[in-house]
Amino acid sequence: MNARLPSDLPLPTPKHPVPDRAGVNAYLDDPEFATLLPLYLGPELAAHLQPHLLRLGELAGGPLDDLARTADQNPPTLQHRTRTGIDQQTIHKHPAYVAMERLAFGEFGLAAMSHRPGVLGWPSALPAAVKYALSYLFVQAEFGLCCPLSMTDSLTRTLRKFGAPALVQRYLGDLTSQDLDTLAQGAMFMTEQGAGSDVAATTTEARPDPQDPGAWRLHGDKWFCSNPDAALAMVLARTEGGPAGMKGVSLFLLPRQLPEGSPNAYRIIRLKDKLGTRSMASGEIRLEGAKAWLVGELGRGFVQMADMVNHSRLSNGMRAAGLMRRAAAEALHIARHRQAFGKALIDMPLMQRQLAKILVPAEQARTMVFQTAEALRRADAGEPGAYALTRLLTPLIKFRACRDARKATGDAMEVRGGCGYIEEWSDPRTVRDAHLGSIWEGTSNIVALDGVRAIQREGALPVWRAHLLQHIDGTPWHPAVRQRLHTLVDAVQALGQRTADEHHDAMARQAASALYHLTSAVAMGWEAGRTGSLRRMLLAQLVLAHRLLPRDPLAAPPHADLAPLWATAHQSASAETLQALNLLG
């Protein structure tokens, strides 16, 4: 038998030079995520959710991502009349978007799970952390739909908290339905051309309905309304004859269709042509005597709407965290599998620094989502001090995480190179969507100032200090790091208090960033102490070193072994190993 010559052997298929992460299970690809869930959900609930997390992770890595790309490329359209000439407005959504609605509202019940038992087979209403954990996976594929999800969830919460029992009874079942045919989605009509964040400048007017005692008629224009064809919307309006300023503004529930079945008296003027969230409709609304019902007390509209807005802000921070996780995962995949100049990108020092600059804010944001969700759970349970902590952490995550997402997604696009600028890949969509976070539900300046208000009005700093010290005391920090942390707690508290006491608005962003960075670093260290994650302890110290401690911009950066950051599996370490790690000198 003749031996085959080497030239006769089949050539191996060359490895494709352009790495593609498509088809990866987003949950399995992030093993540390699974280690955090029992800390915040408890072991029993975390175990119960495993099949749903695996299912959603698989969808986010493939089919859901494909649907999101299709919906982004085929935005909704507005039809004003039927073909027979009847005035009947309809927003036509691409079938890909409707398929995503069925997954989010239907299969996973993301808008319903906080308000009724039975969703995902759990016998009681699920805590907020579950909703955010699942949505965190969902948003890694689709951002736009998460706005209607959040508004439906937040509207339901606000209606239950402040609405008259008759209103709650009338609409709660539809708001929490998992059947798309009976579901009532929610929206928030607040923004006007002359009254964006300045709610006191609201001009939309509410007049008592002479034909229906207890009902009101709304007149005016709302300038930026996402999910404009929602079945129900919360609307801010100034009551006729009411006082000027904020005390004249009240909150109303506006149905798209009146109880007797006729359409309400408002029109969608046009849809917005947006930079991002193109899959989801946003429009301009003209209220022409639309019938609505008061929610809560007259003249306290902003206070009541603030509850809905703050809830949405936490959701916004979660979305920023999810976008950064998608960006980090894509960048890591490319760096591991792309070769240049004879070696993998991930082995190059400058690429390692760039990846760390993506990973650190992504992990900070994820930890802050869980920390804030836990504070919200305790606040809803009536725990003393928890409301003040929630009121502080919520604007912090909205301010810092949403700003960080813009840079992290842009840096990840750069890691992919030229392909990252092409719409066939996820990077352009992620970058476009990330820019909305710093505008939606209050710009960066507004939410930084809201954090200062939480200090002034809620006395949040002593509660925040106690929260951090409890976490520090329960963590195996290196003694030098522990000493630094106690010094930083004192310094950051003093900065926040001075900013609040002196009404020093120009320092609000500086104070908000310091509070966010220290809270996230301490909390990540606390998580590391409970999971044994060397990676998490390294991340916590990187936050301290690069976000809170002084550095000479002309000096060489201190050497740090970043290998744990690139680990593909969770690395467990002993308390002694965690304590030995000290990047701070």
Protein Blocks (a to p, Z undefined) as FASTA:
>chain_A
ZZddfklpccdddddfbdcfehiafklmmmmlmmmmmmmnojklmmmmmmmmmmmmmmmm
mmmmmmmmmmmmmccdddfbdfkopacddddddfklmmmmmmmmmmnommmmmmcghihh
iabdcdfklmmmmmmmmmmmmmklmmmmmmmmmmmmmmmmmmcfklmmmmmmmmmpcbfk
loccddddfbcfklmklmmlpcbdcdddfklghiacdedddfbdghklbfbdcdddddeh
iaehjllpccddddfbdfkopacddddfbacddfblmlpccdddddehiacddehjehil
mmmmmmmmmmmmmmmmmmmmmmmmmmmmmmmmmmmmpceehiafklpmklmmmmmmmmmm
mmmmmmmmmmmmmmmmmmmnopghklmmmmmmmmmmmmmmmmmmmmmmmmmmmmnommlm
pckbmklmmmmmmmmmmmggpafklmmmmmmmmmmmnommmmmmmmmmmmmmmpccdfkl
mmmmmmmmmmmmmmmmmmmmnopaklmmmmmmmmmmmmmmmmmmmmmmmnopaklmmmmm
mmmmmmmpccdfkbccddddfklmmpcbdcdddfklmmmpcfkZZ
